Amino acid sequence: MTNETGGQDTPHAAPQVADAWRLAPVEADWFGRSSDFICAQLRDPDRNGGRTIAELAAHLDHDVILHWAWEPGGTREPAPYDLESHIADLRLWGAAGQPCAFD
Protein backbone atom coordinates (compact mmCIF):
# COMPACT_ATOMS: atom_id res chain seq x y z
CA MET A 1 0.00 0.00 0.00
CA THR A 2 1.32 3.44 -0.94
CA ASN A 3 0.90 6.31 1.52
CA GLU A 4 0.17 9.93 0.65
CA THR A 5 3.88 10.85 0.28
CA GLY A 6 4.67 7.98 -2.10
CA GLY A 7 6.28 5.87 0.62
CA GLN A 8 5.39 2.28 1.18
CA ASP A 9 3.60 1.03 4.27
CA THR A 10 4.85 -2.50 3.55
CA PRO A 11 8.25 -2.80 5.28
CA HIS A 12 9.97 -4.82 2.56
CA ALA A 13 8.59 -3.16 -0.57
CA ALA A 14 10.54 -1.00 -2.99
CA PRO A 15 9.72 2.72 -3.14
CA GLN A 16 6.76 3.51 -5.35
CA VAL A 17 8.20 6.33 -7.41
CA ALA A 18 7.91 7.22 -11.09
CA ASP A 19 11.56 6.35 -11.77
CA ALA A 20 12.60 2.71 -12.06
CA TRP A 21 13.73 1.65 -8.59
CA ARG A 22 17.09 -0.01 -8.23
CA LEU A 23 19.61 -0.55 -5.48
CA ALA A 24 22.17 2.18 -4.93
CA PRO A 25 25.59 1.42 -6.39
CA VAL A 26 28.01 -0.32 -4.06
CA GLU A 27 30.03 2.92 -3.91
CA ALA A 28 27.14 4.52 -2.01
CA ASP A 29 27.54 2.14 0.91
CA TRP A 30 29.00 4.47 3.53
CA PHE A 31 28.13 2.46 6.64
CA GLY A 32 31.28 2.04 8.67
CA ARG A 33 33.25 4.40 6.40
CA SER A 34 35.22 7.28 7.85
CA SER A 35 34.37 10.92 7.20
CA ASP A 36 37.68 11.22 5.34
CA PHE A 37 36.71 8.36 3.00
CA ILE A 38 33.30 9.86 2.25
CA CYS A 39 34.74 13.36 1.79
CA ALA A 40 37.37 12.10 -0.66
CA GLN A 41 34.78 10.09 -2.59
CA LEU A 42 32.33 12.98 -2.92
CA ARG A 43 34.91 15.31 -4.40
CA ASP A 44 36.45 12.70 -6.74
CA PRO A 45 34.62 12.67 -10.11
CA ASP A 46 35.96 9.16 -10.78
CA ARG A 47 34.06 7.93 -7.70
CA ASN A 48 31.02 10.26 -7.57
CA GLY A 49 29.46 9.59 -10.95
CA GLY A 50 31.49 12.29 -12.72
CA ARG A 51 29.62 15.08 -10.96
CA THR A 52 30.70 18.52 -9.75
CA ILE A 53 29.49 19.61 -6.32
CA ALA A 54 26.75 21.67 -7.99
CA GLU A 55 25.69 18.56 -9.93
CA LEU A 56 25.73 16.45 -6.73
CA ALA A 57 23.45 19.00 -5.05
CA ALA A 58 21.13 19.02 -8.08
CA HIS A 59 21.10 15.21 -8.10
CA LEU A 60 20.08 15.16 -4.45
CA ASP A 61 17.48 17.86 -5.08
CA HIS A 62 15.84 16.17 -8.10
CA ASP A 63 16.23 12.40 -7.77
CA VAL A 64 12.87 11.11 -6.48
CA ILE A 65 14.40 7.82 -5.36
CA LEU A 66 16.80 9.74 -3.11
CA HIS A 67 13.87 11.78 -1.74
CA TRP A 68 12.27 8.53 -0.61
CA ALA A 69 15.02 8.24 2.03
CA TRP A 70 13.44 11.16 3.92
CA GLU A 71 9.86 9.87 3.60
CA PRO A 72 10.16 6.07 3.44
CA GLY A 73 6.74 5.29 4.87
CA GLY A 74 5.68 2.49 7.16
CA THR A 75 7.82 2.07 10.24
CA ARG A 76 11.08 2.82 8.40
CA GLU A 77 13.32 5.46 9.94
CA PRO A 78 13.95 8.41 7.61
CA ALA A 79 17.40 9.73 6.79
CA PRO A 80 18.71 12.18 9.40
CA TYR A 81 18.10 15.93 9.18
CA ASP A 82 16.01 17.15 6.29
CA LEU A 83 16.67 17.03 2.56
CA GLU A 84 16.97 20.80 2.19
CA SER A 85 19.67 20.90 4.90
CA HIS A 86 21.71 18.24 3.09
CA ILE A 87 21.48 20.15 -0.19
CA ALA A 88 22.44 23.43 1.52
CA ASP A 89 25.37 21.71 3.27
CA LEU A 90 26.66 20.34 -0.06
CA ARG A 91 26.50 23.80 -1.61
CA LEU A 92 28.29 25.40 1.38
CA TRP A 93 30.96 22.71 1.30
CA GLY A 94 31.46 23.32 -2.42
CA ALA A 95 31.69 27.08 -1.92
CA ALA A 96 34.34 26.49 0.77
CA GLY A 97 36.47 24.52 -1.71
CA GLN A 98 35.36 21.02 -0.64
CA PRO A 99 37.74 20.76 2.33
CA CYS A 100 38.42 17.40 3.97
CA ALA A 101 40.02 16.87 7.38
CA PHE A 102 43.08 15.25 5.77
CA ASP A 103 43.89 18.32 3.64
C-alpha positions as CSV (number, residue, x, y, z in Angstrom):
1,M,0.0,0.0,0.0
2,T,1.3,3.4,-0.9
3,N,0.9,6.3,1.5
4,E,0.2,9.9,0.7
5,T,3.9,10.9,0.3
6,G,4.7,8.0,-2.1
7,G,6.3,5.9,0.6
8,Q,5.4,2.3,1.2
9,D,3.6,1.0,4.3
10,T,4.9,-2.5,3.5
11,P,8.3,-2.8,5.3
12,H,10.0,-4.8,2.6
13,A,8.6,-3.2,-0.6
14,A,10.5,-1.0,-3.0
15,P,9.7,2.7,-3.1
16,Q,6.8,3.5,-5.3
17,V,8.2,6.3,-7.4
18,A,7.9,7.2,-11.1
19,D,11.6,6.4,-11.8
20,A,12.6,2.7,-12.1
21,W,13.7,1.6,-8.6
22,R,17.1,0.0,-8.2
23,L,19.6,-0.5,-5.5
24,A,22.2,2.2,-4.9
25,P,25.6,1.4,-6.4
26,V,28.0,-0.3,-4.1
27,E,30.0,2.9,-3.9
28,A,27.1,4.5,-2.0
29,D,27.5,2.1,0.9
30,W,29.0,4.5,3.5
31,F,28.1,2.5,6.6
32,G,31.3,2.0,8.7
33,R,33.3,4.4,6.4
34,S,35.2,7.3,7.9
35,S,34.4,10.9,7.2
36,D,37.7,11.2,5.3
37,F,36.7,8.4,3.0
38,I,33.3,9.9,2.2
39,C,34.7,13.4,1.8
40,A,37.4,12.1,-0.7
41,Q,34.8,10.1,-2.6
42,L,32.3,13.0,-2.9
43,R,34.9,15.3,-4.4
44,D,36.4,12.7,-6.7
45,P,34.6,12.7,-10.1
46,D,36.0,9.2,-10.8
47,R,34.1,7.9,-7.7
48,N,31.0,10.3,-7.6
49,G,29.5,9.6,-10.9
50,G,31.5,12.3,-12.7
51,R,29.6,15.1,-11.0
52,T,30.7,18.5,-9.8
53,I,29.5,19.6,-6.3
54,A,26.7,21.7,-8.0
55,E,25.7,18.6,-9.9
56,L,25.7,16.5,-6.7
57,A,23.4,19.0,-5.0
58,A,21.1,19.0,-8.1
59,H,21.1,15.2,-8.1
60,L,20.1,15.2,-4.4
61,D,17.5,17.9,-5.1
62,H,15.8,16.2,-8.1
63,D,16.2,12.4,-7.8
64,V,12.9,11.1,-6.5
65,I,14.4,7.8,-5.4
66,L,16.8,9.7,-3.1
67,H,13.9,11.8,-1.7
68,W,12.3,8.5,-0.6
69,A,15.0,8.2,2.0
70,W,13.4,11.2,3.9
71,E,9.9,9.9,3.6
72,P,10.2,6.1,3.4
73,G,6.7,5.3,4.9
74,G,5.7,2.5,7.2
75,T,7.8,2.1,10.2
76,R,11.1,2.8,8.4
77,E,13.3,5.5,9.9
78,P,14.0,8.4,7.6
79,A,17.4,9.7,6.8
80,P,18.7,12.2,9.4
81,Y,18.1,15.9,9.2
82,D,16.0,17.1,6.3
83,L,16.7,17.0,2.6
84,E,17.0,20.8,2.2
85,S,19.7,20.9,4.9
86,H,21.7,18.2,3.1
87,I,21.5,20.2,-0.2
88,A,22.4,23.4,1.5
89,D,25.4,21.7,3.3
90,L,26.7,20.3,-0.1
91,R,26.5,23.8,-1.6
92,L,28.3,25.4,1.4
93,W,31.0,22.7,1.3
94,G,31.5,23.3,-2.4
95,A,31.7,27.1,-1.9
96,A,34.3,26.5,0.8
97,G,36.5,24.5,-1.7
98,Q,35.4,21.0,-0.6
99,P,37.7,20.8,2.3
100,C,38.4,17.4,4.0
101,A,40.0,16.9,7.4
102,F,43.1,15.2,5.8
103,D,43.9,18.3,3.6
